[in-house]
Amino acid sequence: MSSGDHSPGDDRHAARPSSASERGLDWLNFFIADVQTGFGPFVSLYLATLGWKQGRIGLALTVGSLAAILSQVPGGALVDAVHSKRLLVLAALVIIAIGALIFAFAPSPTMIFIAETLHGGTQGVAVPALAAIGLGLVGHQKFSHRLGRNHRYKSFGNAATAALMGAFGYFLAKNATFIFAAALCLPAAYSLSRIRGEEIDYARARSARAPDKPRDVTQFRRLFRNRRLVVFIVALFLFQFADASVMPLTSEQLGQQHQHESELITSALIAVPQVVTALIALWIARRAEDWGRKPLLLAGFGALPLRIVLFALAPNPWYLLGIQVLGGITAAVIGIMTPLVIADVTRGSGRYNLAQGAAGTATGIGAAISTGATGYIAQLFGYTIGFLALLVVALLGLGILYWLLPETGEKNADAHAATKRREGVA
């Protein structure tokens, strides 16, 4: 694995990365998926079966979320600055594996908090680095399609690993899920090695305005005077506040009320939306170009409050599987649209990954407050009140997105502006 990625280029060469690099990034997303989505719910379930109370489980998750928050902005700045995005991803994989093994073999309170810190701290680097590799390979014009591929493989990976983790936990031992998570970091590292570093254009990967001057970037303060970026980050904060606790809250309830079959139910709850996401990811990516970003964002945000209501009212745990189809729609839309919208509103700034880090900080704060507060709310007032609090926040995020965020896709935004001008003339 070479130490540096390609020197600056422009979008004219964006469409011709090798098939080896494209497939390597596909499978990297597949294998790293087990620690992206399935880890949190299994942590909640695992700790609940060990006798932890809701409040302490929420606190453990909050520790991981706080580590993720603190890593976001410096992690994004690091991804912008460092040529070798692959080296950063490799380091994150090693740390994630160590954290998973701690969960498996040393589940004392102190060690659990350390593992959560390790796991959370990698997110500020791994998430923007994966997006930056894709942007560096293909450029802005084909980025939506690349994000669709990323999310499709990630979702298939989540579904496969969730099913296997649940089966291992049910038939073997509770800690088998985390041993499996650590083991999957090995094929992830191999997939990473298949991506050719010389094909990752450094200027494109950070969305620099001048291909020959990748370090000529927008000032930090000026970046956050961008109204569209700020509004989008606020909406993401509220969305994540509502979404972060849905599965942990459900897993805790399952761990207490249906302990014998809880691993199987939880793995199915994770697998169903990932299969849905995988099936529609490329379709979502294409519609982002045809319809624009905002209609899809509204659909993704709008599915969350409906999902919360149905989760709270489900009469039997297996009914939750059908409801999780909505989770798949939301995951596909938000997973693809977030890096795409940020790329739209920061194009030419050279601060793409830093902006991703800022958005990650905001959503991390939302997740930290949510998991901590909702755990204690459920402990004191019951699960119904916990779900109701999440519903209110989800609706507020949807309203802000609808009223305050304009279309960010260049083609659709230009068409919208032209229509406005014609209407003004009329």
matplotlib code that plots the C-alpha trace (Angstrom):
import matplotlib.pyplot as plt

x = [0.0, 1.6, 1.9, 0.3, -2.6, -2.5, -1.5, -4.2, -6.4, -9.8, -13.1, -12.2, -10.4, -13.0, -14.8, -11.9, -10.8, -9.7, -12.2, -9.9, -10.2, -14.0, -14.5, -12.0, -14.1, -17.3, -16.0, -14.4, -17.8, -19.3, -16.8, -16.6, -20.4, -20.5, -19.0, -21.0, -24.6, -25.0, -22.5, -24.7, -27.9, -25.8, -24.0, -27.3, -28.6, -25.3, -25.2, -28.9, -28.3, -25.4, -27.8, -27.0, -29.8, -31.1, -29.4, -26.0, -26.4, -27.3, -24.2, -22.0, -23.4, -23.0, -19.3, -18.8, -20.9, -18.8, -15.6, -17.1, -18.0, -14.5, -13.0, -15.2, -13.8, -10.1, -10.7, -12.3, -9.4, -6.9, -8.7, -8.4, -4.8, -3.4, -2.7, -3.2, -6.8, -6.3, -3.7, -6.2, -8.9, -6.4, -5.6, -9.3, -9.8, -7.1, -8.7, -12.2, -10.9, -9.3, -12.5, -14.6, -12.2, -12.5, -16.3, -15.8, -13.2, -13.1, -16.7, -16.0, -17.5, -14.1, -13.1, -16.5, -16.1, -12.6, -13.9, -16.7, -14.2, -12.0, -14.9, -16.4, -13.1, -12.6, -15.8, -14.3, -11.7, -13.3, -16.6, -15.2, -12.2, -14.5, -16.5, -13.2, -11.8, -15.0, -14.9, -11.2, -11.7, -14.7, -15.2, -18.3, -20.1, -20.3, -20.3, -24.0, -23.6, -20.5, -22.3, -25.1, -22.6, -21.0, -24.3, -25.5, -22.5, -22.5, -26.2, -25.6, -22.7, -24.9, -27.6, -25.2, -23.2, -26.3, -27.8, -24.5, -24.0, -27.5, -27.0, -23.7, -25.0, -28.1, -26.4, -22.9, -22.2, -23.2, -19.7, -19.4, -20.9, -18.0, -15.4, -17.0, -16.9, -13.2, -12.6, -14.3, -11.7, -9.3, -11.1, -11.9, -8.2, -7.6, -10.3, -8.6, -5.4, -7.1, -7.8, -5.0, -3.6, -2.4, -6.0, -7.3, -7.0, -6.0, -7.6, -10.9, -11.0, -11.1, -13.2, -10.5, -11.3, -8.0, -6.7, -3.1, -3.5, -5.3, -4.2, -5.8, -8.9, -11.8, -11.3, -12.9, -15.1, -16.2, -17.2, -19.8, -21.4, -22.8, -26.5, -27.4, -24.7, -25.7, -29.5, -28.6, -26.5, -29.2, -31.7, -29.3, -28.8, -32.5, -32.8, -30.0, -31.4, -34.6, -33.1, -30.1, -32.2, -34.9, -33.0, -31.2, -34.5, -36.1, -33.2, -33.3, -37.0, -36.4, -33.6, -35.8, -39.1, -38.1, -34.6, -34.5, -35.0, -33.8, -30.6, -32.5, -35.1, -32.4, -30.4, -33.5, -34.4, -31.0, -31.0, -34.4, -33.7, -30.2, -31.6, -34.2, -31.4, -29.2, -32.1, -33.0, -29.6, -28.7, -32.2, -32.0, -28.6, -30.2, -33.2, -30.9, -29.9, -33.4, -35.5, -33.1, -31.9, -34.7, -37.6, -35.6, -34.5, -38.1, -39.1, -36.2, -36.9, -40.6, -40.3, -38.7, -41.7, -44.0, -41.5, -41.3, -45.1, -45.3, -42.5, -44.2, -47.6, -46.3, -48.3, -45.6, -41.8, -42.0, -44.3, -41.3, -39.7, -42.3, -41.9, -38.2, -38.8, -39.2, -35.8, -34.4, -35.8, -34.5, -31.1, -30.7, -31.8, -29.8, -26.7, -26.5, -27.8, -25.7, -22.2, -23.8, -25.5, -22.3, -20.4, -22.9, -22.7, -18.9, -17.8, -14.6, -14.0, -11.3, -13.0, -15.3, -14.1, -13.9, -17.5, -18.4, -16.6, -18.7, -21.9, -20.7, -20.0, -23.6, -25.1, -22.8, -24.0, -27.6, -26.9, -25.1, -27.9, -30.5, -29.1, -28.2, -31.5, -33.8, -32.3, -33.1, -36.5, -37.4, -36.1, -38.1, -41.3, -41.5, -40.7, -43.9, -42.8, -39.3, -40.7, -43.0, -40.0, -38.2, -41.3, -41.5, -37.8, -38.2, -41.1, -39.2, -36.3, -38.7, -40.2, -36.8, -35.8, -39.0, -39.1, -35.5, -33.3, -33.4, -32.5, -28.7, -28.3, -26.8, -29.1, -32.3, -31.3, -30.7, -34.1, -35.8, -34.1, -35.1, -38.7, -38.7, -37.3, -40.0, -42.7, -41.3, -41.4, -44.9]
y = [0.0, 3.3, 6.1, 8.8, 9.3, 11.0, 14.6, 17.1, 16.7, 17.7, 16.2, 15.5, 12.4, 11.5, 8.8, 6.4, 4.8, 1.2, -1.6, -2.9, 0.4, 0.5, -3.0, -2.5, 0.4, -1.6, -4.4, -2.1, -0.7, -4.2, -5.5, -2.3, -2.3, -4.4, -1.6, 1.2, 0.3, -3.0, -2.3, 0.1, -2.0, -5.1, -3.2, -2.2, -5.8, -7.3, -4.9, -5.4, -9.2, -8.6, -6.9, -3.2, -0.7, 1.5, 4.6, 3.0, 1.6, 5.0, 6.4, 3.9, 4.8, 8.4, 7.9, 6.5, 9.3, 11.9, 10.3, 10.5, 14.1, 15.1, 13.3, 14.8, 18.2, 17.3, 14.0, 15.8, 18.3, 15.4, 13.7, 16.9, 17.4, 13.8, 12.5, 8.8, 8.3, 4.6, 4.7, 6.6, 3.9, 1.2, 2.8, 3.1, -0.6, -1.6, 0.5, -0.8, -4.4, -3.7, -2.2, -5.2, -7.6, -5.7, -6.1, -9.8, -10.6, -7.9, -6.5, -4.8, -1.3, 0.5, -1.6, -1.1, 2.6, 2.4, 0.3, 2.7, 5.5, 3.7, 2.8, 6.3, 7.9, 6.2, 7.7, 11.1, 9.7, 6.5, 8.1, 11.1, 9.1, 6.6, 9.5, 11.3, 8.2, 7.9, 11.6, 11.4, 8.5, 9.7, 13.5, 15.5, 14.6, 10.9, 11.2, 10.5, 7.2, 6.3, 7.1, 4.8, 2.0, 2.7, 2.6, -0.5, -2.6, -1.1, -2.1, -5.7, -5.9, -4.7, -7.2, -10.1, -9.3, -8.5, -11.9, -13.7, -11.8, -12.6, -16.3, -16.4, -14.7, -17.0, -20.4, -19.9, -17.1, -13.5, -12.3, -14.1, -11.2, -9.0, -11.6, -11.8, -8.0, -7.9, -10.7, -8.8, -6.1, -8.4, -8.7, -5.0, -4.3, -6.6, -4.7, -1.4, -2.7, -3.2, 0.5, 2.1, 5.1, 6.8, 7.0, 9.0, 12.6, 14.7, 17.9, 16.2, 14.3, 17.6, 19.5, 22.1, 24.9, 24.7, 21.3, 22.6, 24.4, 21.8, 23.7, 27.0, 26.6, 28.7, 30.1, 28.2, 31.1, 31.8, 28.2, 28.4, 31.6, 29.3, 29.4, 26.2, 24.3, 25.6, 24.8, 21.3, 20.6, 21.8, 19.5, 16.6, 17.3, 17.0, 14.0, 12.2, 13.1, 11.3, 8.4, 7.5, 6.1, 4.2, 1.0, 1.1, 1.8, -1.1, -3.4, -2.6, -3.4, -6.7, -7.6, -7.2, -8.6, -11.2, -12.2, -15.7, -14.7, -11.1, -11.7, -13.1, -10.3, -7.6, -9.1, -9.2, -5.6, -4.5, -6.8, -5.8, -2.1, -2.9, -5.2, -2.5, 0.1, -2.1, -2.7, 1.0, 2.7, 3.0, 4.1, 6.8, 8.0, 8.3, 10.1, 12.6, 13.8, 13.6, 15.0, 16.9, 16.4, 18.1, 15.8, 12.8, 14.4, 15.1, 11.5, 10.2, 12.7, 12.0, 8.3, 8.6, 10.0, 7.4, 4.7, 5.9, 5.8, 2.3, 1.1, 2.4, 0.8, -2.6, -5.3, -8.0, -7.8, -9.6, -6.8, -4.5, -6.3, -4.9, -1.4, -1.5, -1.2, 2.5, 2.4, 1.1, 4.1, 6.5, 4.9, 5.0, 8.6, 10.1, 7.9, 9.0, 12.5, 13.7, 13.5, 14.5, 17.7, 18.6, 18.2, 20.5, 23.3, 23.2, 22.7, 24.6, 25.3, 22.6, 22.0, 19.1, 16.7, 19.4, 20.2, 16.5, 16.6, 19.6, 17.8, 14.7, 16.8, 18.1, 14.7, 13.2, 15.7, 14.9, 11.2, 11.7, 13.7, 11.4, 8.0, 9.4, 11.3, 8.7, 5.9, 7.7, 8.9, 5.2, 4.2, 6.8, 7.1, 4.1, 3.3, 5.0, 8.4, 7.8, 7.2, 10.2, 12.5, 11.2, 11.8, 15.5, 16.0, 14.2, 16.4, 19.5, 18.4, 17.7, 21.2, 22.9, 20.9, 21.8, 25.5, 26.5, 24.4, 25.1, 22.6, 22.1, 20.0, 22.3, 21.3, 21.3, 24.5, 26.3, 25.1, 26.3, 29.7, 30.1, 29.3, 31.9, 34.5, 33.7, 34.0, 37.3, 38.7, 37.5]
z = [0.0, -1.1, 1.4, -0.7, -3.2, -6.5, -7.1, -8.0, -11.1, -12.3, -13.1, -16.8, -15.6, -12.9, -14.8, -15.4, -12.2, -12.6, -12.0, -9.3, -7.4, -7.9, -6.7, -3.8, -2.6, -3.0, -0.8, 1.7, 2.3, 2.6, 5.2, 7.3, 7.5, 10.7, 12.8, 11.1, 11.8, 13.6, 16.5, 18.5, 18.8, 19.7, 22.4, 23.9, 23.8, 25.1, 28.0, 28.8, 29.0, 31.4, 33.7, 33.0, 33.6, 30.9, 32.3, 32.4, 28.9, 27.7, 29.5, 27.8, 24.4, 25.2, 26.0, 22.5, 21.0, 22.8, 21.4, 18.0, 18.5, 19.5, 16.6, 13.8, 13.0, 13.6, 11.7, 8.7, 8.7, 8.8, 5.9, 3.9, 4.7, 4.4, 0.9, 1.8, 2.7, 2.7, 5.5, 7.6, 7.0, 7.8, 11.2, 11.9, 11.2, 13.6, 16.4, 15.7, 16.0, 19.3, 20.6, 19.5, 21.2, 24.4, 24.3, 23.7, 26.4, 29.0, 29.5, 32.8, 33.1, 32.8, 29.8, 28.1, 28.4, 26.9, 24.0, 23.3, 23.3, 20.8, 18.6, 18.6, 18.0, 14.6, 13.1, 12.6, 10.3, 8.7, 7.5, 5.7, 4.4, 2.7, 1.0, 0.1, -1.6, -3.7, -4.6, -5.4, -7.7, -9.7, -9.1, -8.6, -11.8, -10.9, -7.2, -6.7, -8.5, -6.5, -3.2, -4.4, -4.9, -1.5, 0.2, -1.6, -0.6, 2.9, 3.3, 2.0, 4.5, 7.3, 6.5, 6.2, 9.3, 11.4, 10.5, 11.3, 14.6, 15.8, 14.9, 16.7, 19.8, 19.8, 19.1, 20.5, 23.0, 23.7, 23.0, 19.6, 17.9, 18.8, 17.9, 14.5, 14.2, 14.9, 12.4, 9.6, 9.8, 8.0, 4.7, 5.0, 5.1, 2.1, 0.1, 1.1, -0.4, -3.8, -4.2, -6.1, -4.3, -7.5, -8.7, -5.7, -6.9, -3.9, -5.1, -6.0, -2.7, -0.7, -3.3, -4.0, -6.4, -8.3, -9.4, -9.3, -5.9, -3.6, -0.5, -1.6, 0.5, 2.0, 5.5, 8.2, 9.4, 5.9, 5.3, 8.1, 6.8, 4.1, 5.0, 3.2, 5.0, 8.4, 7.8, 6.6, 9.6, 12.0, 10.3, 10.5, 14.2, 14.9, 12.7, 14.4, 17.8, 16.9, 15.0, 17.2, 20.1, 18.1, 17.8, 21.1, 22.9, 21.0, 21.7, 25.5, 25.6, 23.7, 26.0, 29.1, 27.7, 25.2, 26.3, 24.9, 21.3, 21.5, 19.5, 16.6, 16.6, 16.9, 14.1, 11.9, 12.8, 11.6, 8.5, 7.0, 6.5, 5.2, 2.5, 1.6, 1.4, -0.7, -3.2, -3.6, -3.2, -6.8, -7.7, -5.0, -6.5, -9.9, -8.7, -6.9, -10.3, -11.9, -9.1, -7.0, -3.5, -1.5, -2.5, -1.5, 1.8, 2.7, 2.0, 4.2, 7.0, 6.8, 7.2, 10.6, 12.6, 11.1, 12.0, 15.6, 16.0, 14.6, 16.8, 19.9, 18.9, 17.6, 19.5, 19.0, 18.4, 15.1, 13.8, 14.0, 11.0, 8.6, 10.1, 9.5, 5.7, 6.5, 8.2, 4.9, 3.0, 5.6, 5.7, 1.9, 1.5, 4.4, 3.8, 0.2, 0.4, 3.4, 1.7, -1.6, -0.3, 1.6, -1.6, -3.4, -0.9, -0.3, -3.9, -4.6, -1.0, -0.4, 2.9, 2.0, 4.6, 7.3, 6.5, 6.8, 10.2, 11.3, 10.2, 12.1, 15.2, 15.1, 14.6, 17.2, 19.7, 18.8, 19.2, 22.5, 24.0, 22.6, 23.8, 27.3, 27.8, 26.2, 28.3, 31.5, 30.3, 29.5, 32.9, 34.8, 32.7, 30.5, 26.8, 25.5, 26.7, 25.4, 21.9, 22.2, 22.9, 19.8, 17.7, 18.6, 17.6, 14.3, 13.3, 14.1, 11.9, 9.1, 9.4, 9.3, 6.2, 4.4, 5.1, 5.2, 2.9, -0.8, -3.5, -3.6, -6.8, -9.4, -12.3, -10.3, -8.4, -11.7, -13.0, -9.9, -10.0, -13.7, -12.9, -10.1, -12.5, -15.0, -12.4, -11.2, -14.7, -15.1]

ax = plt.figure().add_subplot(projection="3d")
ax.plot(x, y, z, "-o")
ax.set_aspect("equal")
plt.show()
